[in-house]
Amino acid sequence: MKFGTGQSTPRVEDARLLTGQGRYTDDMARPGMLYGTTLRSPHAHAAISSIDISAALEVPGVVAVYTHADIAGYGPIPCLVPLSGEVKTPRTLLAGDRVRFVGDGVAFVVAETREAARAGAEAIWVEYEELPAVASIAAAIAPDAPKIWPQAASNSLFDWQVGNPDAVAEALAKAAHVTRLRIIQNRVAPTSMEVRAALGEFDAEAGFTLTTGSQGVASMRRELSKVILKVPEDQVRIITHDVGGGFGMKSFIYPEYALVLHAARQLGKPVKWTGERSDAFQTDTHGRAMESEAALALDAEGRILALKVETWSDLGAYQAQFGPAIQTMAGGRIMGGVYRIPAIQNLVHGVVTNTTPVDAYRGAGRPESAYIMERLIEAAAREIGLGVDEIRAKNLLTPAELPHANGLGLTFDIGNFPAVLERAKQVADWAGFPARKAAAAARGKRLGRGMAYYVEIAGGGGTEEHADVKVAADGRIEMAVGTQSNGQGHETAYGQVLAARLGVPLEQIRIVQGDTARMEVGGGTGGSRSMAFGGGAVLQCADDMIARGTALAEADLGGDVDYGDGLFKARGSNATLSWAELASRHPGALDGRSRYTTKESKPAPTFPNGCHIAEVELDPDTGVIAVTRYALVDDFGVLVNPMLVEGQIHGGIAQGLGQAVLENIVYDDAGQLLTGSFMDYGIPRADQMPPAVTFETLNTPSPTNPLGVKGCGEAGTIGAMPSVINAIIDALDGKQVEMPATPEKLWRLANAA
Amino acid sequence: MQIKLSINGQAHDVDVPAASLLVEVLRDTLALTGTHIGCDTSQCGACNVLVDGVAVKSCTMLAAQAEGAAITTIEGLGSPEALHPMQQAFREAHGLQCGFCTPGMVMAGLEIVRKHGTRLTPELVTHELEGNLCRCTGYLNIVKAIVAGAAGMEAANA
């Protein structure tokens, strides 16, 4: 059976994942393997006076205990963002003289069993001298706040600004109407169902091998080898098998990844660390965590004149690998979306607090920017008496205005935003809302409707992508790529791209990922970039294969050869050669590496965009809400596998909805994490989803990549946060509410005088 | 302590600490790693197995308590070449993404069929999935898969 692109081909991954044959990191076992566990700080901010490990070493089964003194020779986990400024916030593998958040690692215990490792950790005695902590943005920027990094002038480490402040100030002063909102975007936990784990191995000749669930092995190896372990890259191999969800969070190096390697080298045995859910809540990078003051200036007819946003972005205790980039380089330039806005100013302050470091989480800055703009525009519509659809239609860029430079460094290339908006209204049965609202009112419920028009910048990373192919003598094709599926289904999607280009069955193809020994280059998965860049590499590799095969076949068949349907055909005779025949005649000659992008030739990003419409029914007696209808229309460019795209949309909406109504990481004033388990931190369950999601696309192919794709992995989350909250605000007749909109908050608002 | 377990029709004698949880013995002692651990607090259902046909979170049960029972793990349903109708339905409905919660979801689907038969509605399945967490799919396709999987089980038995 042949499969092409554009078809909802069932996934090749599923047979193994459905039968227990998946291989996640903790599934790995090795003979003689030891188990590691991390002793974590119970304090948000404290000086370490002393650590006594003697009792731990007496615990039966404990093999070794490492503290900072043992691993001080390794480098800290690097912050890779240039704007982190003058003040460095190095996060060493284990805390030295100071801990800076609850969960900061203090000691690493290695034992023959998991239980012995835990018992050993409990037997360690650490003397702490508690220091005053700053557990919120407000506390961190207060005058005379205790400083987390003494060498810094304050806890606000950097300011970043784009746009035209003078023009914005002038427009705000003159505008007929200015809408102002203070907007909080709650701190959330990415919460992959598979908690992080790492298996470290060491061989005197081959060096280190780390097995862990990552979002790309190549970039992780670069930093781990050069910066942390301080060995040549070829002395480190990283392997990623199946990954149980990542959402940005698994892009990064965590201390345990180096600690298992250190222990494996010291002890001469494999060492595995598997986090528990409480480790995940404390130490997986968190997302969002910001507060903004936003103002939208409009003329008397509701045309936008200017947008001003000032954000305090909570970075956590250490500037994480990409942490300072999220609200700035990653998401700060898309502020204002695809509206016609003559002047924009976006100012971001990066603030450290005694909390878990904050980094990329599904959308990484793009949802945050869209959330601010979409809250503002609906508030403005309400204030000046326009429909939320009308104000958007009035201000959305039209196709005739594209390409459009947004004044913040981005140029929107292609799309038909007004048409997407109109189609979304039809799909959502916009006209039927008043009747549904009346019916809900008759049942004592308040129905609200919210809209969001989002645009994402996708594939912005410039790292090069290669594809490397091997053709076996039986004709089977194995292609290695430099991105990493975390559940998206890349083996299927890349396989479809390759199968379609070559005209061979998908069953003949195997896509390989996650091993630096097979593919040492690649930017991994993030920013919805895999299909745009990785797909380009796959196509290039397919074309190069056909060229090599054609040359070999022409030599063998003695004349011109055409390729089609998986066969090299001699022109003028009926002689043919298959991939299997060519590969067995010329072993290795069909194999090769193709390079799609290079460091020098960064392709332009893509701009997936779309319109979400949510309807939410609020029970004023209980404050409980139900999302009763959800519809969206997206422009994703070309779809490789519509079924996989829809799956990304469903999951993305669930995460956006979760942030909007359920999820919240809470610290008390002392910096204690109050939401450290699924008993305190709610992620959506099945009955919290809308009963159905009506999803359509209205696509304009992206001109920036040969497949014409735009990327869809983050879009659902970006649209869901504002559309759901806007619907709730509508149900409250315009009363503003911050995320998470819990029943208690909503009951109070619904029943306030 | 010595425990005799019957798992997927096979007898196993294991020597494990008395406090060992069933999920720990399945994964660490017997290398049946299809059963997953997703939380420390019995909330996520990734560790669901069938004990005498009833779905149980195997992190809530001591291995010793399972002695004498017939245990079915995800490895004991279908094979990649011949999926169980419930597994097949998850594949066809795109009811899984990262696959980590999936074994527990398949077991939850079988439990719903045990309790309610093979003719299910999306509303019922949505309600019955209260004990299982998924972070990738948004559940809609899982619900669809379980409804279809139940119908597939009826067809297979017809």
Interface residues (C-beta under 8 A of the other chain):
Chain A: S8 P10 R11 E13 D14 A15 R16 L17 L18 T19 G20 Q21 G22 R23 Y24 D26 D27 A29 R114 E115 T191 S192 M193 E194 V195 D242 V243 G244 G245 F247 E276 R277 S278 N486 G487 Q488 G489 M643 L644 E646 G647 H650 G651 G652 I653 A654 Q655 S677 F678 M679 I683 P684 R685 A686 D687 M689 P691 A692 V693 G716
Chain B: P17 R27 D28 A31 L32 T33 G34 T35 H36 I37 G38 C39 D40 T41 Q43 C44 A46 T73 I74 E75 L77 G78 S79 P80 E81 L83 Q87 F90 R91 E92 H94 L96 Q97 C98 G99 F100 C101 T102 P103 V106 P122 E123 V125 T126 H127 L129 E130 N132 L133 C134 R135 C136 T137 G138 Y139 L140 N141 I142 V143
